[in-house]
């Protein structure tokens, strides 16, 4: 099973799911915003220059992600990076 690096900022209420190897955070070349009315939230898909999905940003994360995912995430708002 692949490791997934998740960061969370409670102040911004935003989470980021890194889909790259540990320690690698390549620059996003293209962002595909998903703003589905049905789920009342904003999710951004980040792609690298080759078109590979490298990360998922979830805004309003407390209402979109399970509590255990946010509890396990590295916290950006507390310096737990």
LUMBA-448233 format. One record per residue (C-alpha): residue number from 1; x, y, z; residue in one letter. Coordinates in steps of 0.05 Angstrom, whole numbers, padded with zeros to 5 digits, always signed. Last residue first. Layout:
<sites>
[NUM; [X; Y; Z]; "A"]
...
</sites>
This chain:
<sites>
[81; [+00103; +00396; +00196]; "X"]
[80; [+00072; +00402; +00265]; "X"]
[79; [+00079; +00479; +00265]; "X"]
[78; [+00010; +00488; +00294]; "X"]
[77; [-00028; +00513; +00233]; "X"]
[76; [+00006; +00465; +00185]; "X"]
[75; [-00017; +00402; +00220]; "X"]
[74; [+00007; +00335; +00192]; "X"]
[73; [-00056; +00294; +00180]; "X"]
[72; [-00077; +00237; +00227]; "X"]
[71; [-00133; +00277; +00261]; "X"]
[70; [-00156; +00303; +00193]; "X"]
[69; [-00163; +00232; +00166]; "X"]
[68; [-00196; +00207; +00230]; "X"]
[67; [-00249; +00263; +00225]; "X"]
[66; [-00272; +00239; +00156]; "X"]
[65; [-00263; +00291; +00101]; "X"]
[64; [-00314; +00339; +00070]; "X"]
[63; [-00344; +00379; +00127]; "X"]
[62; [-00279; +00391; +00165]; "X"]
[61; [-00243; +00401; +00098]; "X"]
[60; [-00280; +00465; +00078]; "X"]
[59; [-00228; +00465; +00022]; "X"]
[58; [-00198; +00400; -00002]; "X"]
[57; [-00134; +00404; -00043]; "X"]
[56; [-00116; +00341; -00082]; "X"]
[55; [-00046; +00325; -00105]; "X"]
[54; [+00002; +00300; -00158]; "X"]
[53; [-00045; +00279; -00214]; "X"]
[52; [+00000; +00266; -00274]; "X"]
[51; [-00009; +00311; -00335]; "X"]
[50; [+00065; +00314; -00353]; "X"]
[49; [+00074; +00385; -00327]; "X"]
[48; [+00046; +00363; -00259]; "X"]
[47; [-00028; +00361; -00242]; "X"]
[46; [-00065; +00390; -00182]; "X"]
[45; [-00138; +00373; -00170]; "X"]
[44; [-00176; +00426; -00132]; "X"]
[43; [-00237; +00410; -00088]; "X"]
[42; [-00288; +00461; -00067]; "X"]
[41; [-00350; +00446; -00028]; "X"]
[40; [-00426; +00443; -00026]; "X"]
[39; [-00430; +00369; -00044]; "X"]
[38; [-00483; +00375; -00098]; "X"]
[37; [-00460; +00443; -00120]; "X"]
[36; [-00396; +00412; -00147]; "X"]
[35; [-00338; +00460; -00147]; "X"]
[34; [-00281; +00421; -00179]; "X"]
[33; [-00222; +00464; -00198]; "X"]
[32; [-00170; +00433; -00245]; "X"]
[31; [-00102; +00462; -00228]; "X"]
[30; [-00044; +00458; -00278]; "X"]
[29; [+00031; +00460; -00272]; "X"]
[28; [+00034; +00442; -00198]; "X"]
[27; [+00105; +00445; -00171]; "X"]
[26; [+00132; +00379; -00146]; "X"]
[25; [+00126; +00360; -00072]; "X"]
[24; [+00172; +00302; -00060]; "X"]
[23; [+00187; +00286; +00013]; "X"]
[22; [+00149; +00220; +00011]; "X"]
[21; [+00133; +00200; -00060]; "X"]
[20; [+00076; +00238; -00094]; "X"]
[19; [+00001; +00236; -00083]; "X"]
[18; [+00000; +00293; -00033]; "X"]
[17; [-00069; +00302; -00001]; "X"]
[16; [-00079; +00374; +00020]; "X"]
[15; [-00128; +00396; +00073]; "X"]
[14; [-00161; +00464; +00083]; "X"]
[13; [-00199; +00492; +00143]; "X"]
[12; [-00157; +00557; +00134]; "X"]
[11; [-00146; +00560; +00209]; "X"]
[10; [-00148; +00484; +00215]; "X"]
[9; [-00091; +00475; +00165]; "X"]
[8; [-00084; +00402; +00146]; "X"]
[7; [-00029; +00362; +00111]; "X"]
[6; [-00037; +00292; +00083]; "X"]
[5; [+00020; +00249; +00058]; "X"]
[4; [-00003; +00184; +00027]; "X"]
[3; [+00038; +00121; +00035]; "X"]
[2; [+00026; +00069; -00018]; "X"]
[1; [+00000; +00000; +00000]; "X"]
</sites>
